Amino acid sequence: MNQQTQQDGMRLGGVTFHHPGAFWFGAVTVTAGVILHIPMYLMGKDIGYRLAGMPMGTPMLIGMAAIVVGLLASLYGLYPRSAATNQALASKIRVSALDDARISWAHVCLLLTMAVAVTIDIMKPTALAFVMPGMTAEYGLKSPLNPSGTIPVVYVALSGITGTVLGSLLWGWLGDRIGRRASILYAGIVFIATSICGAMPDFHWNLVMCFIMGVGVGGMLPITYALLAETIPARHRGWMMILIGADIAGAYILTSWIAVALVPTYSWRILWLIGLPTGVVFILLNRWIPESPRFLLAIGREAEARSVMARYGAAIVDATPSETEPGSEVKSRWSQLVSPQFLGLTLVVGCLALGSGLVLFGFNLWIPSNLRKLGFTEADAILRNSALIGFPLTFLVAWMYGFWSSKKTIIILASLTAAALFGFVVAGDSIVQNRVLLYALLVVPIWGISAVVAVLSVYSSEIYPTRIRSRATGFAAGASKAGGVAIISLVAFGFATPSITTVALMGAIPMTLAVLAVMFFGIETSKRRLEEITADELKSAQPV
């Protein structure tokens, strides 16, 4: 980065673009490309917005080309002139100063902006469950509601979730290479672009766009947690990040509400098209998203780091040789996740992520269709109510994780989720006879698994050093999505029937194993500095 760009970054508190003209040209071009798809959607107004079989018009083709150009331009605008990590330039500023700072208005704005990011991110895959019934009817797809259909509707979910696995790993690498802020904003641009799913007339184009949507969705959440973990003071980090994670449940509530309120009039397509305005709003909030000061220090961009730290009220303190921060010897490589220092923790994260993925994308994905199959015509409302009932408990989880014990909180949440799922296994289809029991059991997997994913995201961002933190959070997200790919693939290729009992059992077993893994290999992170956690891990891995 040249001197002028560094000075600009200092003046703006770490929120500048490397090539601002290119970024904004790309953002506007992508948005314009999406808008060119709207006439296609409106063509179906008089027939319930059913577009199946309609040809793609010229404005739509021009719009797709504009989106490709815009994505390339915005990536160039975000990519730094020198993206390679230079460990020799690692700064000696004491990052502990960040943990001594008080919560300021800048912290609050960052938290609110990241809450918006998490909500938008989670709404995308959550919408799959509410989209599939409508897609089944429009395209004549095969599902539990339409056994005589042609192509299995599960291919839609499989395409999207497979994309999230790739996106988690891709953005994990990107976040450690070009920065947390740049990676998050690029995911936002991809969100805008993939809202065109709602205007695709051909089913196969829906599969392609769902995959691309998944790539963008897979990257946003893990990088968001990496940025927050590296910016929020240690004594507030846990509970604040869990509350941000509460937006996972909030996103479910919002998506189910939109499904109830808008889908009957505007069809399932509105759930995809809503990505245009929400994505634009997120990009316009970019001024509240700084680059991670820990990341900047790790790659030697000290002037920008000082500017960001000053913005957050952190005193600039130069470290003495004896105060060199731990983890500087860790290489910015994927292989570090399975090195002796971090292998045990990686097994814990992977096991818990896989189990939560099997629940989130197995049980929760199919529950709207399964409830309808059992005769609950108001399935969407039941799921919305279950999420609302459990949502207040998120504040208790935030307190437990931040002020009591991160490790014990994860164990309790995972245990409750496993118990509720085993409850569905025992009750089976007879659950239809007991509405109270149905709600009691639904609250935990609908709300509880969101809390599990939230604490997993926070935990994985705390237990790895700065140089591989983005990769680690990407791995956690990717492993969770891999659980989804596994269970959806079984359904897609006919190896398992997606009944409530089946998907509940497939989620309950790995969640139980995850509890055991955390009990034996997990570590405590509550109110501890990131550097302190890393130092203990590196020390324990040294031979005696």
HUFENRA-V772108 format. One line per field, one symbol per residue. ss: DSSP state (2 for helix, 1 for strand, 0 for the rest). Layout:
ss=???
This chain:
ss=0022222222200000000222222222222222222222220022200000000002222222222222222222220000000022200010022222000022222222222222222222222222222222222001100100000102222222222222222222222222022222222222222222222000222222222222222222222222222000022222222222202222222222222222222200022222222222222202220000222222000222222222200000010022200000000002222200002222222222222222222222222222222000002222222222222022222222222202222222222222222222222222222022222222222222222222222222220002222222222222222222222222220000000222222222222222222222200000000222222222222000
